[in-house]
Amino acid sequence: MQSLEKTQTRSDGGVSMKSAMPWIFSAVMLVLMPFIFQSNSAITIMNQMAITIVFALSYNMLLGQGGMLSFGHAVYMGVGGFVCVHVMNWEIFGSIPLPLLPLLGGVFGMILASMVGYFSTRKAGTVFAMISLGVGELIAACSVIIVVFFGGEEGVSGDRTYGMPFFGVEFLSQIEVYYLTAGWLLISALLMYLFSRTPIGRMANAVRDNPERAEFLGYSSRWVRYNSFVAAGFFAGIAGGLFAINYEILTEENLNLTTSGSILLVTFLGGVGVFFGPVVGAIVFTLLQTVLSLETEIWSLYVGALFVATVMFFPSGLAGVMQLHIAPIKLGTWRLLVMPYIITLVPAIICILGLSGLIELLFHARHTAIGETEMTLFWVTFQHTEILPWVVFAVKAVVGFWLARKNAPQMMDAWHRANKPDGADT
Amino acid sequence: MDLILVNLIDGLVTGLLLFMLSAGLTLIFSMMGVLNFAHASFYMLGAYFAYQISIYLGFWMGLLIAPLLVGIVGAAVERYGLRRVHQYGHVPELIFTFGLALLIEELVKFIWGNDQIPYQIPEILEGAAFSISSYDIPAYKVFMIFLSLGIFAGLLFVMTRTRVGMIIQAALSYPRTVEALGHNVPLVFMGVFGVGTALAGVAGVIAGPVLSTFPGMAFVLGSIVFVTIVIGGLGSLGGALVAALIIGWMTTFAKAYNIRMEDILTGVGFTKPEPIWDSAWADLWTLTSPQIADILPYLLMILILVFRPYGLFGKRDV
């Protein structure tokens, strides 16, 4: 358990300008985003992103801060969402302002988590992972049996506009939903951050790193885990409520292992050791998903490869890699890194593009309809039966790999020097 | 009575198939402490490899070669992937195998496409072996039973009677001591991982034609295999066998006999609300055992983990 990167901790209490800055910046960014990206599809993507961020942050309360690997976290989001959709279909919905609905989802996510957590948090590690998997599959399987609540195969849908107008806003358009989601994103992110700074949040870190020592200090590691688990359930429920408001439909898909697995992917990609890691992960993943899925059919192959590569080579995730660069920047030695990075990473990117080109060619050659040989890749149209594109991509891949390989030691060397105060040789 | 016998055979086939998968998984776990989420993916690879080979060389060569290939892939995964991630701890290892499962599924889709492939049982095993009153028992099922039993016997022999088995058993409990005695424990690990995945490959080769070979087949069986070894007790081969058989029979019988909740509730003395589809309890009243057959194993696992975290035959905590 110790191996998960430790959360960056500073012990100075109180609110200083410095610690409030990132939050003020995020709030301003959230307000300004729709003015920068005005198209409807951009706002849809941003809504999706915001929901994923809340969900991923809630997941990281378990994985990153509590050391609990869950394979069934989608269940809490799903159940919260289902409750919200049901409320949308009731008479009473006319007297509830829509912005309060996610709170209800949160409460129900929390209730479910407090029941499941009662027996699942006794142990961390593999036991917890297995129980979470079992409960997740169980509830996902129940969705086709308990039709009254889960709506069976077609799910449950509602209409958010029947809610009580909130200061005259009826949430007819995407942009109004965006601001609702962004508001909840900011509130829940702040609450989760503050939770990680409370004694109970700190104890969660302690229990993650060494449950035995935490027990000797007089804490029950089980109840510390239980508290994190219930809190994570609450925020997952909020994400579910936001999902219900945004999409107005919930199905079995919101509960199953695929969704639970993808949130693990998002969180790990972003980095579990840093608070803002899941935020990075959610943004990158959503962008990858939308951009790549427009460009290629086999985008999930790339995402899978990226995930495995992250686990193998950068277990601290994207945010962890970013954080590594704080030291050189503070030392002022970051200039040493610029050139080595360019001469190593540019060939590496060329190599990856070449490889993906070969993969696309192969995929097209194997799976397209017979007789159709024309394909477009990197804005160039050609026939996959021609030899030239194969050669071009193969050369790109090999040369890129060779150059990156050749320059990698130089980059490592520069990295070591940049992390020394005076930037001297070894 | 005849129906019971037929279902017993059906359940036995399912159970033995599950056992072949869980045997490798439980061995790998007890040795390396890692639950291999991608285990069922190797099962899928077995089926696909065998299909590809059977096109050129026929079913029997597929049965022979495909598990070997799967074992080599498995050993390579251990050597170049898992060993690297091992230094970060158990949770990243679990995450790695989870990612691997995703990746293998995507690779299979990439190579063989999204649709089911026409992987067939060999002609010689088509048709019925014998019949119990009016129920025909396919020859292929009998073949599956004997093959799995043969593998189980072989595994038991290797593990208890040979020198290699002794070293493996020793490395299971005291890896450091075994290493100090001069054995190459990482090599043993790689070997066990390879053999474990090869077993999964065998299961894939023989299950592919009957359970259909498609990219989701790993996903369908994946979590049930976990459930099996958790119920049986992690690291216990005998436990895996018992749990696999329990699950096999449990699901088969639940599917074969349509036990309706309606009958139970009326029997206990409740009256059925009319009309049923307006009642809030409609789902409870219309519940039937085939509906819940697939979730019974999960229910059992949760109960086991809550009341007996060691599993049925496990000696150590999960």
Interface residues (C-beta under 8 A of the other chain):
Chain A: M1 Q2 S3 L4 L63 G67 L69 F71 F119 R122 K123 G125 T126 V127 A129 M130 I131 L133 G134 V135 E137 L138 A141 C142 V144 I145 I146 V147 V148 L257 G261 L264 L265 F268 I298 S300 L301 G304 A305 F307 V308 V311 M312 P315 I359 F363 R366 H367
Chain B: L35 G81 R84 V85 Q87 Y88 G89 H90 V91 P92 L94 I95 F96 F98 G99 L100 L102 L103 E105 E106 L107 K109 F110 I111 G113 F219 S223 F226 V227 V230 A280 A282 D283 L287 Q291 I292 D294 I295 Y298 L299 M301 I302 L305 V306 P309 D317 V318
